[in-house]
Amino acid sequence: MKKWLPILVLGLTQFVMVLDGTVMNVSITDVVGDLGTTTSNMQLAIATFTLTMAALMLAGAGLGTRLGLRRTFVIGNVIYAIGSLTTAFAPGFAALFIGWSLVEGLGAALVVPAIAALAAVNYSGRERAMAYAVLGGIAGAASAAGPLIGGWMTTYLSWRWVFGLETLIILLLVLPLHRRIVDQRPTAIQGRFDWLGVLLSALSMGLIVLALVSASTWGLIQPINPPFTLWGFSPTMPMVVVGAMVAWGFISWQEHLQTHGGAPLVGLDLLSLPSLRAGLASQLVLYFIVAGTFFVIPLYLQTVLELNALESGIRMLPMSVCLFLVALIGSKLASRRSPRQLIRSGLLIACGGLVLMISAIRPQADSVLFTLAMASIGIGIGLAISQIGNVNLSSADQTRSTEIGGMQGTAQNLGASLGVAIAGTALFIALGNQLTTTVNNNPLINPVLKQATEAAQKEGIQVVTPELLNSYLQKAGVPSDQIQLISDDYTSSKLQALRLGLGYVLVVALLGLPLTRGLPRQPL
């Protein structure tokens, strides 16, 4: 027990942080109603949570090297607990956004790289491979437990209880046991900490992701309801371009520091390693799939099938359980099969599951098809994800484990943030366009309502339940016969938009297959 206590403490911390995201996804409609906000605002909060982690993950890794891994781990957990407590008592969306998306994201950015590096410090050889498999399995367990724990608490207590319990776990279990983890002494690094690199990396990712999240209300090319326009166009794509230019500036700055003997935020020489490059790309794609799927599916279950949070969690259980079990089994397969073969197989299985899920999104659920789709996605992700940690950390010497941990965390959370941003934006844009077209083509709907629908599209049409939609229309004085027509058109448009959101996830998953070429072809 003494031997494996460090990985259990690290795993418990990882469990809390993975649980956090899945809870918010399954509770999304309840949070919207409780805080009086909108689904697109929650898309922004979810994307910003992972974006904050991605943007500051390299800084967290760098500080871990200078301050010491265990000290950084403790500081990050304290910050995370403050964010969780703020979220638990949030009176409105602004407080939730600050507490969850920003403060918790900052804490996680310090903790996640330290978890990966401390696992490498405390274990070696076969034990290290098992330790990373355990971390992958615990992440899968959190994914499995998250929808159930969050669903049960949201349905019978409140979603706020989850964040209160997270605070207690950190304060009563993680922090008191942190000294059982073997530490690595801070590295003596010449030169100042690269705060400019932190700013450039955070700014580049922030501009790109937030522009994509806002595209549903700003418009992708043609303006819908943006805060400003550029030469008559939406600012979305210009912001993406500026973000890409800032990313280029970040890379140039890192090269400058490395050439002139400075202390870069990340050693770009690591990206010359084919296995690490392929591992990070695969990780980004895998978490894109997970986050995009976990954003779209609860909206289908709760706004089309009208299930509550607990019922939604139960429906999503096959994906989470399969991910957990296959992630554990994957560590056994790693001794006989190459990471390239296992990760590619996992991606292909996940793609097959996404195809099934797109077919399963119907007005009335086909339980068998839906369960098979969820299980297939979970099996594919679990098989691939069980290999990623060992591939990345085995790509370079153990002395670079903190840097690799930061790069790994960045890829993971950037993928998740992009998954929510792109899948959600595709969904909202498709809903507005499809609803406007469907209503305009319906001769039974009066011209006044057609004009009102076009006006609503410019404000951003939200994903809501039929009951809530009918309530809005009744308050607006719409005749009952017209309410039914609008409701039917809205439901059919919403189904098409949900399918399209998952379709974008599928396209990115397929594009990720060629990126696996550099993965090791022999068992590690």
N, C-alpha and C positions, 0 to 999 in steps of 0.2 A: 504493500500500500504506500509506504514511504517513497518507493521508487516511482510510482505512477501518480503521486499526489500533484506534482507540478503540472502535468498535462491536464489533470482534472480541474485545477484552478483556472488554467488558461482556457480550457474548454467551457467551463461555466461562464466565464466572461464572454466568450464567443457566442454561447447559447443566448445570453441576454441580448446581445446586439443583433443577432439574426432574428430572434423572436420579435424584437421591436418593429422591424419593417413589415413582417407578415401580419402582425396585429393591426397596424394602421391600414393595410390594404383590405383586410376582411371587415374592418369596422368603418369603412369610408363613408357609407351613407348615414350611419348613426352620428359620426363626427360632424358631417355636413349639417344635419338637423340640429344637433346639440349646440353648435357654435354659430349657426345662422350664416353659413358660408356657402360656397358652390363647389361642384365637383372639379371644375377647372382650377380653382384655388388649391384644392387638395392635391391635384396633379402637380402643381407648382411646389407644394410643401414636400411631397414624396420625392420628387426629382431633386429638390434642393438639399434634402437630407443626405442622399448619396453623393450629390455633387460636392457638398462641403467636405465629405470624407475624401473624395477623389482629389479635390483641389489642394487639400492640406496633408495628404498622406505622405508625400515626399518630405515635407517639412517635419512630420512626425517621425519619420525614419531618421532624418538628419539629427533631430534633437535627441533621439534615442541613442545614437552613437556618441554624442557629446555629453549628455547628462547621465547616461547609464540606462540600460534597458528596463530594469526593474523599477527605477525611479520614474521613468517616463510612463510605464505601465500604471503606476499608482496615481500619478498626476492626471492621466487621461481618465481613469476610473472615477476620480473625484469630480472632474468636470462633467463627465457623463451622468453621474448621479444628480448633480445640480440641474442639468437639463431635463432629466426624467421627472424630477420633483416639480419643476416649472411647468412641464407639459401636463402633469397630473392635475394641477390646479388652474390650468389655463382658462381665463374667463371668455376669451374670444380667439379668433384666428390669428391675430398678430402675436399673442403670447405663445400660442402653439408653435407658430413659425419660428419664433426666437428660441424657445426652449427645445423643441424637437429638431427642427431642420438645421439650426445653427449651432446651439450649445452642445447638444448630443453629438452632432456631426463632428464638431471640433474634438470632443473627448475621444470619439471612436478613431479619429485620424491619428491620435497619439497611441492608442491601445493596439490597433490591428497590426501595424508593423512590428510592435514589440512582441505580440503573441507569436508571430511566425519566427522571429529571431530567437526568442527565448526557448521555443521548442527545439531549434537547432542547437542551442547552447546546452540544454539539459539532456539531449539524447543524441546518439550517433548510430551509424550503420543501420542494421535491420530495425532497431528500436526507433530510430528517427522516422523510418518509413511507416512504422506502425503508429507513431505519434501523429504524423500528418493524416493518416487514415482515420485516427480517432477524432481529430479536429474536423475532418470532412464529415464523419459520421455524426458528430455533435451538431454541426451546422445543419445537416439533414434532419436530425431529431428536432431542432428548433423550428425548422420549416414545417415539420409534421405537427409539432405541438402548437405552433403559433396560431394557425386558424382555429384550432379547437379551444385553446386557452382564451384567445382574444374573442372568439365567437361566443363562448359560454359567459365570460365576464361582461361582454357588451350587451348580451341578451338579458342576463339576470341581475347584473350589478351595474357596471358602467365601464366603458373603455378606459376611463381614468385609473381604475384599479390596477391595470397592467403596469402602468408607468410608476405607480406607487410601490408595487411589489418589486420592480426592477431596482428601484432605489434601495430598498431593504436588502436585497440579495447582495448588492455591491458593498453596502456598509457593514452587513453582518457576516458575510461569508468570504467574499473576494479579498477585501482589504485586510482582514485579520489573518488570512492564510498566505498572503503574498510573499512572506519571508521564507516559505518552504521552497520557493523557486530559486534555482541557482542563477546568480547574476553574472553579467559580463562587464568587466570594468570599462568605464568610459575611454574612448579612444582619443589619444592626444592628436588633435588635428590642427595643422597650421592654417592660419587665416581666419577671417571673420565668418560668421554664419551667413549663408547666402539668402538674405531676406529679399533681395531683388528677384532672385530666382523663384522664391515662394510667391511673390506678387505676380510675376509674369505667368507662371503655371496656373495659378488660381484664376487670374483674369482671362486667360485663353479659354479654359474649360468653362468658366462661368458665362462668358459671352456666347459661346456656341450652344450650351445646353439651355440656358434661359431664353435665348432667341427661339430655339426649336419648341420649347414649352409654350411660349407666347404666340407661336404662329397660328394657333386656332382662333385667337381673338384679334391678332394684328393682321393676319393674312400672310400667306407664304410669299407671293409676288405682288398681287393686287391688294391694296389696303382694304381691311374690313373695319377695324376700330382701333388703329394704332395710336400711341401717344403723340407721334409725329410721323411725317412721311419724308422720303428722300426722292426728289424729282418726280413726285407722284406715285412712288412705289412704297411698298411696305418696308420697314427697317429690318425685317427678319433676316433676309439673305445677306445684306450688307454687314450686319452684326456677326453672322457666321464667318464671313470673309475676314473681318477685322480680327475675330478670335483666332482664325488660322494664321494670320500674319503675326499676332502676338505669340502664338506657339512657335513660329519660326524664329522670332526674336529670343524666346526662351532657350531654344536649342543653340542658337548662335552665342548667347551669353554663357551657357554651360561649356561650350567649346573654348570660348575665350578664357574662362577661369582655369580650365584644365591645361591649356597651352601655357599660361603664364603663372602656373604654380599656385593658383588659388584653391579654394575649397568649394567645388561645385555641389549643388544640391543633389545631383545624381550623376554617377559616372556613366557617361554615354558609351564608354567602351563596352559596357555590359550588353548593350543592344547589338553589338557585333556578333554575339553568340547566337547562332541559329536556333538552338533549342530553347533558350530563354525568350527570344523574340516570338517564336511560334507559341510558346506556353502562355505568354502574356496576351497575345492576340486571341488565342483559344479561350482564355479566361474571360476576356472582355465580351466575346460573343456568347459564352454560356450564361453569364449574368445578365446580358441583354435579354436573352430568352426568358430567364426566370422572372426578371422584373416586369418585362412587357406582358407576360402571361398573367402574373399575379395582379397586374393593374386591370386588365381587361376582364378576366373571368369573374371576379366579384361583382363588377358592374352588371354583367349578364345575369348572374344568379339573383342579385338583389333588385335590379330594376326591370327585368323581363319576367323571371320566374317568381319574383316577389318573395324570396326567402329571407329570413332574418340572418343575423351574423353567425349564430351557431349552426344553423342549417347550411349556410354557405361554407363554413369551415369543414363540416362533415363531407360535403360534396367534393371539396378540394383535397380531402385526406389521402386519396390514392396516390396523387402526385408526390406529396410530401413523404409518405411512408415508403414508397418505392425509391425515392431519391435517397432516403436514409439507409435503407437496407442494401441497395446496390452500391452505395458509397463505401460501406463496410466490406462487402464482398469484393469490390474492386481492388482492395489492397492484397487480397489473395491471388487475384488474376495477374497482378503486376509482376509476379515472379516467373510467369510463363508466357505473357504476351507483352508486346512493346507498347509504350505509351501512345505512339502514333496510331496503332491499330485500335486500341481501346477508346481513345478520344474521338477518332473518326467514327467509329461504330456508334458511340454515344450520341454524337451530333446527328447522324443519320436516323437513329431511332427517335430522337427528339423531334426531328423534322417530320417523320411519319406521324408522331403524336399530334403535332400542330395541324397537319392536314385533317386528321380525324376530328380535332377540336373545331376547326372551321366548319366542318360538316355537321357537328353536333349542336351548333348555335341555331336553335329553332324556337318558334313561339312556345312549343311544348317540349319539355326535355325528354330525350331518349337516354334513360339512365345507363343502359349498357354501353352505348356508344360514348357517352360522356366519361364514364368511369374508365373505359379502355383508353380513351385519349389522354386523360390525366395520368394514368399509370404509365403509358408509353413515354410521355414527356419526362416524368420522374425517373424512369429507368435510364433513359438516354442521358439526362443531366447528371444523375448519380454516377453512372459509369465513367463519364468524362471527368467529372469534378474530383473523383477520387485520385486521379493521377496528377492533377495540375500542380499541387503544392510541392510534391517530390521532384517533378520535372524542373520547376523553376529553381528551387533551392539546390538541386544537384548540378545546375548549369555552371556554377562558379564555386570558388573556394569559400569555406565557412566564414571567413573574415568579411565577406561581402553580403552576408545573410541579411543584415539590417537594411541595406540598400535594396536588395531584391524584395524583401518584405514590403518596403514602401512602394516599389514599382508594382508588385502584385496587388496590393491594396488599391492602388490608383486604377489599375486595369479593371479590377472587380467592381469598384464603385462607379467608375466612369461608364462601364458597360450597363450597370443597373440604372444609372441616371439617364443615359441615352435611351434605354429600353422604355422607361416611363415616358420620357419626352416625346419620342417618335411614335410609339404605339398610341399614346393618349392624344397627341396632336392629330394624327391620322384619323382617329376615331371622331374627334370633335368636328374637324373640317368636313369629313364625310357625312356626319349627321346633319350638319347645317345645309350642305349642298343637296343631299338626297331628300331631306324633308321639303326644302323649297321646291325642288323639281316635282316631287310627288304631289304636293298640295296644288301647285300651279296646273298640273295635268288632270286634276280631279274636278270634273265639271259640276259636282254637287256642292262644292265648297264655294261660299260667296266671295266676291272680289275683295271685300273689306278684310276678310281673314287672310286672303292670299297676300295682300299688301302688308298686313301685320306680321305674317310669317317672314317675309323678306326683311322687314325692319328688325325682327328678332334675331335673324341670322347675323346682322351687322354687330349685334351686341354679344354674340357667342351663345349658341343654343346648348343647354346643359343636358346631361344624362340624368333623368329623374324617373321615378316610378309612375305607372299609369294613374295611381290614386292622386299623387301630388300634381300631375299635369291636369287632371280633371278639376282639382281644387282651384288651380290658377285660372283655368278657363271660366269656371263658374263665377269666381270673384270679378273677372273681367266682363261679365254679363253676356257671355257667348251662349246662343241658344243650344238646348240639349242635343238636338239632332246634329248640329254642327260640331259639338264637342266630341261625339262618337266618331265622326268622320276624321277629325283632326287626330284623335287618339289612335285610331287604326293606322293612319298614315305615319304617325310618329313612331309607333311600334315597329312597323316594317322598315322604316328608315334606320331606326336604332339597331335592329338586327344586322342590317347590311353594314352599318358603320362598325359594329363590333367585329364582324368577320374581316373587314378591311384592316382594322387595328392589328388583329392576329396575323393577317396576311403580310403586313410589314415585318412582323417578328420572324415569320417563316423565310422571307427573302433575305434578311440579314443572317439567319442561321445557315442558309445555303451558301451565301457569300463567304461565310467563315470557313467552309471546308478547305478551299485552296490555301488558307493561311496556316494549315497544320503541316505543311510540307517539311518544315524544319524540325519537327518533333523527333525524339530518339526512335530509331528503328529496332533497337534491341532492348530487352527488359533491363531496367535499372537495378 
